[in-house]
Amino acid sequence: MTERADEVRTDELYSAHMQRIHDIVMRWQNGEISGSVKRDWIARENLDFHGPARTDLTTPPAVRDEAALTLAEQAMIPLPAAQAALDAWRDARWASEHAETLEGARAALQRGREAYQDILRSAR
């Protein structure tokens, strides 16, 4: 079985491609670029190397909650855990805003803060 001419990749080309991806990741780990920039640059590098994919690389992720996506990325935890932590925090804020007393509001916020921290801690 032979490969098409436009699909042939030499070891040297592949090594250079992987080195460029490694450099991007190192810049992200050193704090020089954000996670979203890292994803964009790696997607562009892959597009340059592999050619157009079957799916559009510019479509936004299915996640509607950008805060959860950012939290998951920065805390290096699974996205569902980040969503659960933020939900606990948001529920506590709602409960505190609808509490009948100041003490009730403070207690609701404290429970939310503890739930948020517990979820993040257990997800790591």
C-alpha positions as CSV (number, residue, x, y, z in Angstrom):
1,M,0.0,0.0,0.0
2,T,1.4,3.4,-1.0
3,E,0.8,6.8,0.5
4,R,-0.4,9.7,-1.5
5,A,2.3,12.2,-2.3
6,D,0.7,15.0,-0.2
7,E,0.5,12.7,2.9
8,V,4.1,11.7,3.0
9,R,5.8,13.0,6.2
10,T,9.4,12.6,6.9
11,D,10.8,12.1,10.4
12,E,12.5,15.4,10.2
13,L,9.3,17.3,9.3
14,Y,7.4,15.5,12.0
15,S,10.1,16.3,14.6
16,A,10.1,19.9,13.7
17,H,6.3,20.0,14.0
18,M,6.4,18.4,17.4
19,Q,9.1,20.8,18.5
20,R,7.0,23.8,17.6
21,I,4.1,22.3,19.6
22,H,6.5,21.7,22.5
23,D,7.7,25.3,22.3
24,I,4.1,26.6,22.4
25,V,3.3,24.4,25.5
26,M,6.5,25.6,27.2
27,R,5.5,29.2,26.6
28,W,2.1,28.4,28.2
29,Q,3.7,26.7,31.2
30,N,6.0,29.7,31.7
31,G,3.0,32.0,31.8
32,E,3.9,33.8,28.6
33,I,0.6,33.0,26.8
34,S,-2.9,32.1,28.0
35,G,-4.5,28.8,27.6
36,S,-6.8,30.0,24.8
37,V,-3.8,31.4,22.9
38,K,-2.0,28.1,23.4
39,R,-5.0,26.1,21.9
40,D,-5.3,28.5,19.0
41,W,-1.6,28.3,18.2
42,I,-1.5,24.5,18.4
43,A,-4.6,24.2,16.3
44,R,-3.0,26.5,13.7
45,E,0.3,24.5,13.8
46,N,-1.7,21.2,13.3
47,L,-3.6,22.8,10.5
48,D,-0.3,23.9,8.8
49,F,1.2,20.4,9.2
50,H,-1.8,18.1,8.6
51,G,-3.9,20.3,6.3
52,P,-7.6,21.1,6.7
53,A,-9.5,18.8,9.0
54,R,-13.0,17.5,8.5
55,T,-14.4,19.8,11.2
56,D,-14.0,23.6,11.5
57,L,-11.2,24.4,14.0
58,T,-12.7,27.8,14.6
59,T,-16.0,26.7,16.1
60,P,-16.2,27.6,19.8
61,P,-16.3,24.7,22.3
62,A,-19.7,23.3,23.2
63,V,-19.2,24.7,26.8
64,R,-21.3,27.7,27.3
65,D,-19.7,28.6,30.7
66,E,-16.4,30.2,29.9
67,A,-15.7,30.7,33.6
68,A,-15.9,26.9,34.1
69,L,-13.6,26.3,31.1
70,T,-11.1,28.8,32.4
71,L,-11.2,27.4,36.0
72,A,-10.8,23.8,34.7
73,E,-7.8,24.8,32.6
74,Q,-6.1,26.9,35.3
75,A,-6.7,24.6,38.2
76,M,-5.9,21.6,35.9
77,I,-9.1,19.7,36.9
78,P,-11.9,18.1,34.9
79,L,-14.5,20.4,33.4
80,P,-17.4,18.8,35.2
81,A,-15.7,19.4,38.6
82,A,-15.1,23.1,37.7
83,Q,-18.7,23.4,36.7
84,A,-19.8,21.8,40.0
85,A,-17.6,24.1,42.0
86,L,-18.9,27.2,40.3
87,D,-22.5,26.0,40.7
88,A,-21.9,25.6,44.4
89,W,-20.5,29.1,44.6
90,R,-23.3,30.6,42.5
91,D,-26.0,28.8,44.5
92,A,-24.5,30.2,47.7
93,R,-24.5,33.7,46.3
94,W,-28.1,33.3,45.3
95,A,-29.0,32.0,48.7
96,S,-27.2,34.8,50.4
97,E,-29.0,37.4,48.3
98,H,-32.3,35.9,49.3
99,A,-31.5,35.2,53.0
100,E,-33.8,36.9,55.5
101,T,-31.0,37.9,57.9
102,L,-27.4,39.0,57.6
103,E,-26.3,35.9,59.6
104,G,-28.2,33.7,57.1
105,A,-26.5,35.4,54.2
106,R,-23.1,35.0,55.8
107,A,-23.7,31.3,56.6
108,A,-24.9,30.7,53.0
109,L,-21.7,32.3,51.6
110,Q,-19.5,30.3,54.0
111,R,-21.2,27.0,53.0
112,G,-20.7,27.9,49.3
113,R,-17.1,28.8,49.8
114,E,-16.4,25.5,51.6
115,A,-18.2,23.5,49.0
116,Y,-16.3,25.3,46.2
117,Q,-13.0,24.6,47.9
118,D,-13.9,20.9,48.7
119,I,-14.8,20.2,45.1
120,L,-11.6,21.8,43.8
121,R,-9.5,19.9,46.4
122,S,-11.1,16.6,45.6
123,A,-10.8,17.1,41.8
124,R,-7.0,17.4,41.9
